[in-house]
Amino acid sequence: MDTTNHTLNRTLISIFLICVFCASLAAREPPSPDDIQIIEGEEKTIYEYRNNGILLMIKIVPKNKKRRPYYMVPGDGSAHYTSLDHHKKLYPQWVIVEW
């Protein structure tokens, strides 16, 4: 009887935590259009993602479908979540696998 209650309690706690986690994911708002600046070019489209005015990510999508999209990242190895506005050298980084 004691192990049944213990198993039931663990199951209920697990279900509760999963529900809380899913609710927190659903509550996140997608980035507002003001936070994404789209720059159309002849050969590529550039997406600049900003949060509170700070440039956090640059995504480049070539018009040629044979070429893969890539991201511009700091050349000095600094964190990607810091502002990219003051970096002088940015290098391309491709995503190898997505799911």
C-alpha positions in Angstrom: 0.0 0.0 0.0 2.8 2.4 0.9 4.6 1.8 -2.4 1.4 2.4 -4.3 1.0 5.8 -2.7 4.6 6.6 -3.3 4.3 5.7 -7.0 1.0 7.7 -7.3 2.6 10.7 -5.7 5.6 10.6 -8.0 3.3 10.2 -11.0 1.1 13.2 -10.0 4.1 15.4 -9.3 5.6 14.5 -12.7 2.4 15.3 -14.5 2.1 18.6 -12.6 5.7 19.6 -13.5 5.1 18.7 -17.2 1.9 20.8 -17.3 3.7 23.8 -15.7 6.6 23.4 -18.2 4.2 23.2 -21.2 2.2 26.2 -19.9 5.4 28.3 -19.6 6.4 27.4 -23.2 2.9 28.4 -24.5 3.0 31.7 -22.6 6.1 32.9 -24.4 5.4 35.5 -27.0 7.0 35.3 -30.4 9.3 38.2 -31.2 7.5 41.3 -32.3 8.0 42.5 -35.8 9.8 45.5 -34.4 12.5 43.2 -33.1 13.2 41.6 -36.5 14.6 43.8 -39.2 14.4 42.3 -42.7 16.8 43.6 -45.3 16.1 42.3 -48.9 19.0 42.2 -51.3 19.5 40.9 -54.8 21.3 37.7 -53.7 20.3 37.3 -50.1 17.9 38.3 -47.3 19.3 39.5 -44.0 17.4 39.1 -40.8 18.6 41.2 -37.8 17.1 40.0 -34.5 17.1 42.6 -31.7 16.0 42.6 -28.1 15.5 46.0 -26.4 17.5 47.5 -29.3 20.5 45.2 -28.9 21.5 43.3 -32.0 21.6 39.6 -30.9 21.6 37.5 -34.1 22.1 38.0 -37.8 20.7 35.3 -40.1 21.4 35.4 -43.8 19.3 33.5 -46.3 20.7 33.3 -49.8 18.2 33.6 -52.7 19.9 30.6 -54.4 18.0 27.5 -53.0 21.2 25.4 -53.4 23.0 27.5 -50.7 22.1 27.0 -47.0 21.2 29.8 -44.6 23.9 30.8 -42.2 24.4 33.0 -39.1 27.0 35.7 -38.5 28.9 35.1 -35.2 31.7 37.0 -33.4 35.2 36.1 -34.6 36.7 36.4 -31.1 34.7 33.5 -29.7 32.6 35.7 -27.3 29.1 34.6 -26.3 26.4 34.8 -29.0 23.8 36.3 -26.7 25.8 39.6 -26.2 25.4 42.6 -28.5 26.9 42.2 -32.0 26.8 45.9 -32.6 30.4 46.5 -31.5 32.0 43.4 -33.0 34.3 44.3 -35.9 34.7 40.8 -37.2 31.8 38.5 -37.8 32.2 35.1 -39.4 29.6 32.8 -41.0 28.4 29.7 -39.1 26.2 27.1 -40.7 23.8 24.8 -39.0 24.7 21.2 -39.8 21.7 19.4 -38.3 18.2 20.7 -37.4 15.1 18.9 -36.1 
